[in-house]
Amino acid sequence: MSEFNWTEELQCAVTVCDKDANVIYQNAKARRTFEKYGNLQGKNLKDCHTCKSWEMIQKMLGEGSSNTYTIEKTGVRKMIHQTPWFRDGEVMGLVEFSIEIPETIPHFKR
């Protein structure tokens, strides 16, 4: 049976780093999104983030916490969700989902 890689063709950018903040995976959408920076696999997140962002990355890695926010670049709105991934209860790194969103989003209370 071949390996099932459900993220490769996902229509949102997925980037994964290890616990040292080195990029270990990007799906096709993430590679296209960041192609102007070259191949980021093996690069450290510290080298491509502001001091404030790097502090948040360190906090998430240290505490196992998540971070969610929205941005707009060149007229494209995105929701960014960054969350740790674990192995045997230990934080092993972070996953970032970058999802394009419409101008307005319905919000439902359930």
VMD Tcl script that builds the backbone (N, CA, C; Angstrom):
set m [mol new atoms 330]
animate dup $m
set s [atomselect $m all]
$s set {name element resname resid chain x y z} {
  {N N MET 1 A 0.839 -1.181 0.000}
  {CA C MET 1 A 0.000 0.000 0.000}
  {C C MET 1 A 0.889 1.251 0.000}
  {N N SER 2 A 0.592 2.199 -0.863}
  {CA C SER 2 A 1.393 3.417 -0.935}
  {C C SER 2 A 1.040 4.354 0.221}
  {N N GLU 3 A 1.978 5.254 0.524}
  {CA C GLU 3 A 1.763 6.217 1.607}
  {C C GLU 3 A 0.644 7.181 1.230}
  {N N PHE 4 A -0.217 7.463 2.175}
  {CA C PHE 4 A -1.347 8.362 1.967}
  {C C PHE 4 A -0.948 9.757 2.418}
  {N N ASN 5 A -0.740 10.669 1.471}
  {CA C ASN 5 A -0.350 12.037 1.791}
  {C C ASN 5 A -1.515 12.960 1.479}
  {N N TRP 6 A -2.416 13.110 2.422}
  {CA C TRP 6 A -3.640 13.873 2.201}
  {C C TRP 6 A -3.403 15.375 2.094}
  {N N THR 7 A -2.260 15.865 2.532}
  {CA C THR 7 A -2.028 17.309 2.494}
  {C C THR 7 A -1.463 17.812 1.172}
  {N N GLU 8 A -0.858 16.950 0.375}
  {CA C GLU 8 A -0.123 17.420 -0.810}
  {C C GLU 8 A -0.972 18.269 -1.751}
  {N N GLU 9 A -2.190 17.852 -2.041}
  {CA C GLU 9 A -3.030 18.596 -2.979}
  {C C GLU 9 A -4.139 19.393 -2.277}
  {N N LEU 10 A -4.050 19.508 -0.969}
  {CA C LEU 10 A -5.021 20.292 -0.208}
  {C C LEU 10 A -5.003 21.736 -0.702}
  {N N GLN 11 A -6.160 22.361 -0.770}
  {CA C GLN 11 A -6.256 23.721 -1.304}
  {C C GLN 11 A -6.000 24.798 -0.256}
  {N N CYS 12 A -5.149 24.493 0.695}
  {CA C CYS 12 A -4.611 25.496 1.608}
  {C C CYS 12 A -3.134 25.163 1.796}
  {N N ALA 13 A -2.358 26.175 2.149}
  {CA C ALA 13 A -0.923 25.968 2.322}
  {C C ALA 13 A -0.660 25.315 3.677}
  {N N VAL 14 A 0.119 24.230 3.665}
  {CA C VAL 14 A 0.475 23.517 4.891}
  {C C VAL 14 A 2.002 23.490 4.994}
  {N N THR 15 A 2.515 24.039 6.088}
  {CA C THR 15 A 3.950 24.028 6.344}
  {C C THR 15 A 4.173 23.404 7.714}
  {N N VAL 16 A 5.155 22.513 7.804}
  {CA C VAL 16 A 5.452 21.808 9.053}
  {C C VAL 16 A 6.914 22.051 9.412}
  {N N CYS 17 A 7.150 22.348 10.696}
  {CA C CYS 17 A 8.525 22.461 11.176}
  {C C CYS 17 A 8.742 21.469 12.312}
  {N N ASP 18 A 10.017 21.189 12.590}
  {CA C ASP 18 A 10.357 20.322 13.714}
  {C C ASP 18 A 10.513 21.172 14.980}
  {N N LYS 19 A 10.899 20.543 16.086}
  {CA C LYS 19 A 10.972 21.268 17.365}
  {C C LYS 19 A 12.108 22.290 17.417}
  {N N ASP 20 A 13.018 22.228 16.441}
  {CA C ASP 20 A 14.075 23.232 16.331}
  {C C ASP 20 A 13.700 24.341 15.353}
  {N N ALA 21 A 12.444 24.319 14.883}
  {CA C ALA 21 A 11.887 25.322 13.963}
  {C C ALA 21 A 12.459 25.232 12.555}
  {N N ASN 22 A 12.950 24.048 12.181}
  {CA C ASN 22 A 13.406 23.824 10.812}
  {C C ASN 22 A 12.243 23.299 9.982}
  {N N VAL 23 A 12.030 23.868 8.796}
  {CA C VAL 23 A 10.945 23.426 7.921}
  {C C VAL 23 A 11.251 22.008 7.442}
  {N N ILE 24 A 10.307 21.092 7.691}
  {CA C ILE 24 A 10.497 19.701 7.272}
  {C C ILE 24 A 9.506 19.270 6.201}
  {N N TYR 25 A 8.463 20.086 5.964}
  {CA C TYR 25 A 7.485 19.731 4.929}
  {C C TYR 25 A 6.703 20.962 4.508}
  {N N GLN 26 A 6.424 21.039 3.216}
  {CA C GLN 26 A 5.470 22.002 2.661}
  {C C GLN 26 A 4.674 21.267 1.597}
  {N N ASN 27 A 3.363 21.466 1.592}
  {CA C ASN 27 A 2.574 20.868 0.522}
  {C C ASN 27 A 2.712 21.731 -0.736}
  {N N ALA 28 A 2.075 21.297 -1.825}
  {CA C ALA 28 A 2.215 21.987 -3.110}
  {C C ALA 28 A 1.796 23.452 -3.023}
  {N N LYS 29 A 0.681 23.732 -2.351}
  {CA C LYS 29 A 0.190 25.114 -2.229}
  {C C LYS 29 A 1.192 25.975 -1.457}
  {N N ALA 30 A 1.777 25.451 -0.398}
  {CA C ALA 30 A 2.773 26.201 0.377}
  {C C ALA 30 A 4.026 26.450 -0.460}
  {N N ARG 31 A 4.456 25.456 -1.218}
  {CA C ARG 31 A 5.633 25.647 -2.072}
  {C C ARG 31 A 5.381 26.743 -3.106}
  {N N ARG 32 A 4.174 26.771 -3.683}
  {CA C ARG 32 A 3.836 27.833 -4.647}
  {C C ARG 32 A 3.763 29.194 -3.949}
  {N N THR 33 A 3.160 29.223 -2.771}
  {CA C THR 33 A 2.998 30.478 -2.029}
  {C C THR 33 A 4.346 31.120 -1.713}
  {N N PHE 34 A 5.319 30.313 -1.337}
  {CA C PHE 34 A 6.614 30.831 -0.899}
  {C C PHE 34 A 7.725 30.620 -1.921}
  {N N GLU 35 A 7.381 30.336 -3.190}
  {CA C GLU 35 A 8.399 29.995 -4.183}
  {C C GLU 35 A 9.416 31.110 -4.413}
  {N N LYS 36 A 9.029 32.373 -4.208}
  {CA C LYS 36 A 9.989 33.462 -4.423}
  {C C LYS 36 A 11.145 33.420 -3.423}
  {N N TYR 37 A 10.975 32.671 -2.322}
  {CA C TYR 37 A 12.029 32.524 -1.324}
  {C C TYR 37 A 12.883 31.281 -1.560}
  {N N GLY 38 A 12.567 30.532 -2.603}
  {CA C GLY 38 A 13.298 29.301 -2.883}
  {C C GLY 38 A 12.781 28.152 -2.034}
  {N N ASN 39 A 13.479 27.051 -2.082}
  {CA C ASN 39 A 13.095 25.861 -1.318}
  {C C ASN 39 A 13.318 26.128 0.170}
  {N N LEU 40 A 12.248 26.135 0.943}
  {CA C LEU 40 A 12.362 26.420 2.377}
  {C C LEU 40 A 12.634 25.179 3.216}
  {N N GLN 41 A 12.521 24.005 2.618}
  {CA C GLN 41 A 12.757 22.788 3.389}
  {C C GLN 41 A 14.193 22.796 3.918}
  {N N GLY 42 A 14.326 22.575 5.224}
  {CA C GLY 42 A 15.628 22.607 5.873}
  {C C GLY 42 A 16.000 23.980 6.416}
  {N N LYS 43 A 15.258 25.012 6.040}
  {CA C LYS 43 A 15.527 26.368 6.528}
  {C C LYS 43 A 14.891 26.556 7.905}
  {N N ASN 44 A 15.468 27.449 8.697}
  {CA C ASN 44 A 14.940 27.726 10.026}
  {C C ASN 44 A 13.955 28.884 9.972}
  {N N LEU 45 A 12.845 28.753 10.695}
  {CA C LEU 45 A 11.811 29.785 10.702}
  {C C LEU 45 A 12.317 31.123 11.239}
  {N N LYS 46 A 13.333 31.092 12.073}
  {CA C LYS 46 A 13.883 32.340 12.622}
  {C C LYS 46 A 14.397 33.241 11.502}
  {N N ASP 47 A 14.910 32.627 10.438}
  {CA C ASP 47 A 15.515 33.383 9.343}
  {C C ASP 47 A 14.501 34.091 8.454}
  {N N CYS 48 A 13.221 33.749 8.576}
  {CA C CYS 48 A 12.225 34.358 7.683}
  {C C CYS 48 A 11.043 34.957 8.450}
  {N N HIS 49 A 11.260 35.274 9.731}
  {CA C HIS 49 A 10.202 35.892 10.530}
  {C C HIS 49 A 10.748 37.091 11.301}
  {N N THR 50 A 9.850 38.013 11.637}
  {CA C THR 50 A 10.229 39.159 12.463}
  {C C THR 50 A 10.515 38.681 13.890}
  {N N CYS 51 A 11.109 39.543 14.685}
  {CA C CYS 51 A 11.383 39.202 16.093}
  {C C CYS 51 A 10.096 38.846 16.828}
  {N N LYS 52 A 9.042 39.629 16.600}
  {CA C LYS 52 A 7.757 39.372 17.266}
  {C C LYS 52 A 7.203 38.004 16.865}
  {N N SER 53 A 7.266 37.679 15.579}
  {CA C SER 53 A 6.781 36.376 15.110}
  {C C SER 53 A 7.634 35.245 15.669}
  {N N TRP 54 A 8.951 35.448 15.708}
  {CA C TRP 54 A 9.853 34.424 16.235}
  {C C TRP 54 A 9.555 34.155 17.713}
  {N N GLU 55 A 9.249 35.206 18.466}
  {CA C GLU 55 A 8.880 35.021 19.876}
  {C C GLU 55 A 7.625 34.165 20.002}
  {N N MET 56 A 6.641 34.379 19.125}
  {CA C MET 56 A 5.415 33.576 19.148}
  {C C MET 56 A 5.724 32.123 18.791}
  {N N ILE 57 A 6.584 31.907 17.813}
  {CA C ILE 57 A 6.968 30.545 17.426}
  {C C ILE 57 A 7.610 29.837 18.614}
  {N N GLN 58 A 8.531 30.515 19.284}
  {CA C GLN 58 A 9.190 29.923 20.449}
  {C C GLN 58 A 8.189 29.616 21.562}
  {N N LYS 59 A 7.227 30.516 21.759}
  {CA C LYS 59 A 6.202 30.300 22.785}
  {C C LYS 59 A 5.381 29.058 22.456}
  {N N MET 60 A 4.941 28.937 21.216}
  {CA C MET 60 A 4.134 27.776 20.828}
  {C C MET 60 A 4.921 26.483 20.990}
  {N N LEU 61 A 6.187 26.495 20.585}
  {CA C LEU 61 A 7.019 25.296 20.732}
  {C C LEU 61 A 7.241 24.962 22.206}
  {N N GLY 62 A 7.437 25.974 23.035}
  {CA C GLY 62 A 7.701 25.754 24.455}
  {C C GLY 62 A 6.484 25.351 25.257}
  {N N GLU 63 A 5.332 25.951 24.935}
  {CA C GLU 63 A 4.110 25.707 25.709}
  {C C GLU 63 A 3.173 24.694 25.070}
  {N N GLY 64 A 3.386 24.394 23.803}
  {CA C GLY 64 A 2.439 23.529 23.096}
  {C C GLY 64 A 1.140 24.251 22.802}
  {N N SER 65 A 1.223 25.571 22.631}
  {CA C SER 65 A 0.027 26.377 22.384}
  {C C SER 65 A -0.164 26.636 20.892}
  {N N SER 66 A -1.353 27.141 20.543}
  {CA C SER 66 A -1.704 27.452 19.157}
  {C C SER 66 A -1.854 28.953 18.977}
  {N N ASN 67 A -1.890 29.386 17.722}
  {CA C ASN 67 A -2.030 30.798 17.372}
  {C C ASN 67 A -2.872 30.889 16.104}
  {N N THR 68 A -3.888 31.743 16.119}
  {CA C THR 68 A -4.764 31.911 14.957}
  {C C THR 68 A -5.003 33.392 14.718}
  {N N TYR 69 A -4.914 33.801 13.453}
  {CA C TYR 69 A -5.148 35.196 13.096}
  {C C TYR 69 A -5.486 35.283 11.616}
  {N N THR 70 A -5.910 36.458 11.170}
  {CA C THR 70 A -6.176 36.668 9.749}
  {C C THR 70 A -5.234 37.734 9.215}
  {N N ILE 71 A -4.960 37.651 7.907}
  {CA C ILE 71 A -4.110 38.625 7.225}
  {C C ILE 71 A -4.736 38.964 5.880}
  {N N GLU 72 A -4.227 40.008 5.264}
  {CA C GLU 72 A -4.571 40.313 3.879}
  {C C GLU 72 A -3.298 40.754 3.173}
  {N N LYS 73 A -2.994 40.099 2.048}
  {CA C LYS 73 A -1.838 40.445 1.217}
  {C C LYS 73 A -2.304 40.503 -0.220}
  {N N THR 74 A -1.958 41.566 -0.893}
  {CA C THR 74 A -2.325 41.771 -2.303}
  {C C THR 74 A -3.788 41.431 -2.575}
  {N N GLY 75 A -4.658 41.868 -1.656}
  {CA C GLY 75 A -6.091 41.676 -1.834}
  {C C GLY 75 A -6.616 40.294 -1.499}
  {N N VAL 76 A -5.749 39.393 -1.058}
  {CA C VAL 76 A -6.169 38.034 -0.697}
  {C C VAL 76 A -6.195 37.927 0.822}
  {N N ARG 77 A -7.368 37.591 1.349}
  {CA C ARG 77 A -7.535 37.420 2.797}
  {C C ARG 77 A -7.255 35.963 3.165}
  {N N LYS 78 A -6.563 35.769 4.280}
  {CA C LYS 78 A -6.230 34.414 4.729}
  {C C LYS 78 A -6.409 34.300 6.236}
  {N N MET 79 A -6.793 33.104 6.657}
  {CA C MET 79 A -6.755 32.756 8.065}
  {C C MET 79 A -5.522 31.881 8.246}
  {N N ILE 80 A -4.710 32.225 9.224}
  {CA C ILE 80 A -3.511 31.462 9.543}
  {C C ILE 80 A -3.762 30.754 10.872}
  {N N HIS 81 A -3.584 29.438 10.879}
  {CA C HIS 81 A -3.703 28.680 12.130}
  {C C HIS 81 A -2.412 27.894 12.305}
  {N N GLN 82 A -1.738 28.155 13.411}
  {CA C GLN 82 A -0.485 27.484 13.746}
  {C C GLN 82 A -0.719 26.678 15.010}
  {N N THR 83 A -0.336 25.418 14.959}
  {CA C THR 83 A -0.603 24.538 16.095}
  {C C THR 83 A 0.505 23.493 16.213}
  {N N PRO 84 A 0.816 23.056 17.430}
  {CA C PRO 84 A 1.872 22.056 17.583}
  {C C PRO 84 A 1.426 20.671 17.119}
  {N N TRP 85 A 2.410 19.871 16.717}
  {CA C TRP 85 A 2.147 18.453 16.495}
  {C C TRP 85 A 2.969 17.687 17.531}
  {N N PHE 86 A 2.433 16.548 17.931}
  {CA C PHE 86 A 2.978 15.805 19.066}
  {C C PHE 86 A 3.347 14.371 18.684}
  {N N ARG 87 A 4.289 13.822 19.426}
  {CA C ARG 87 A 4.578 12.393 19.388}
  {C C ARG 87 A 4.735 11.945 20.838}
  {N N ASP 88 A 3.914 10.980 21.232}
  {CA C ASP 88 A 3.929 10.470 22.610}
  {C C ASP 88 A 3.813 11.600 23.636}
  {N N GLY 89 A 2.958 12.581 23.341}
  {CA C GLY 89 A 2.701 13.675 24.262}
  {C C GLY 89 A 3.727 14.795 24.249}
  {N N GLU 90 A 4.786 14.663 23.469}
  {CA C GLU 90 A 5.843 15.677 23.410}
  {C C GLU 90 A 5.683 16.527 22.149}
  {N N VAL 91 A 5.826 17.850 22.312}
  {CA C VAL 91 A 5.781 18.744 21.150}
  {C C VAL 91 A 6.964 18.419 20.248}
  {N N MET 92 A 6.659 18.115 18.998}
  {CA C MET 92 A 7.696 17.774 18.028}
  {C C MET 92 A 7.911 18.869 16.990}
  {N N GLY 93 A 7.015 19.858 16.973}
  {CA C GLY 93 A 7.130 20.946 16.008}
  {C C GLY 93 A 5.794 21.641 15.854}
  {N N LEU 94 A 5.669 22.398 14.775}
  {CA C LEU 94 A 4.446 23.152 14.504}
  {C C LEU 94 A 3.941 22.859 13.100}
  {N N VAL 95 A 2.625 22.999 12.930}
  {CA C VAL 95 A 1.985 22.934 11.620}
  {C C VAL 95 A 1.295 24.273 11.405}
  {N N GLU 96 A 1.487 24.850 10.216}
  {CA C GLU 96 A 0.774 26.072 9.866}
  {C C GLU 96 A -0.148 25.786 8.694}
  {N N PHE 97 A -1.426 26.136 8.876}
  {CA C PHE 97 A -2.420 26.077 7.805}
  {C C PHE 97 A -2.708 27.515 7.394}
  {N N SER 98 A -2.554 27.830 6.123}
  {CA C SER 98 A -2.859 29.152 5.585}
  {C C SER 98 A -4.009 28.974 4.604}
  {N N ILE 99 A -5.190 29.470 4.993}
  {CA C ILE 99 A -6.430 29.197 4.260}
  {C C ILE 99 A -6.989 30.498 3.700}
  {N N GLU 100 A -7.163 30.559 2.377}
  {CA C GLU 100 A -7.780 31.735 1.768}
  {C C GLU 100 A -9.241 31.797 2.201}
  {N N ILE 101 A -9.671 33.005 2.580}
  {CA C ILE 101 A -11.037 33.182 3.077}
  {C C ILE 101 A -11.734 34.305 2.302}
  {N N PRO 102 A -13.073 34.256 2.233}
  {CA C PRO 102 A -13.817 35.320 1.554}
  {C C PRO 102 A -13.868 36.591 2.406}
  {N N GLU 103 A -14.376 37.650 1.810}
  {CA C GLU 103 A -14.494 38.945 2.492}
  {C C GLU 103 A -15.310 38.833 3.780}
  {N N THR 104 A -16.407 38.107 3.724}
  {CA C THR 104 A -17.221 37.884 4.923}
  {C C THR 104 A -17.368 36.387 5.140}
  {N N ILE 105 A -17.420 36.013 6.383}
  {CA C ILE 105 A -17.555 34.602 6.750}
  {C C ILE 105 A -18.728 34.475 7.709}
  {N N PRO 106 A -19.663 33.577 7.413}
  {CA C PRO 106 A -20.752 33.355 8.367}
  {C C PRO 106 A -20.191 32.797 9.680}
  {N N HIS 107 A -20.776 33.202 10.767}
  {CA C HIS 107 A -20.387 32.684 12.082}
  {C C HIS 107 A -21.644 32.135 12.743}
  {N N PHE 108 A -21.614 30.869 13.093}
  {CA C PHE 108 A -22.781 30.212 13.668}
  {C C PHE 108 A -22.509 29.845 15.120}
  {N N LYS 109 A -23.474 30.092 15.992}
  {CA C LYS 109 A -23.402 29.628 17.380}
  {C C LYS 109 A -24.227 28.364 17.454}
  {N N ARG 110 A -23.612 27.305 17.914}
  {CA C ARG 110 A -24.312 26.014 17.977}
  {C C ARG 110 A -24.266 25.444 19.365}
}
mol reanalyze $m
mol bondsrecalc $m
mol representation Tube
mol addrep $m
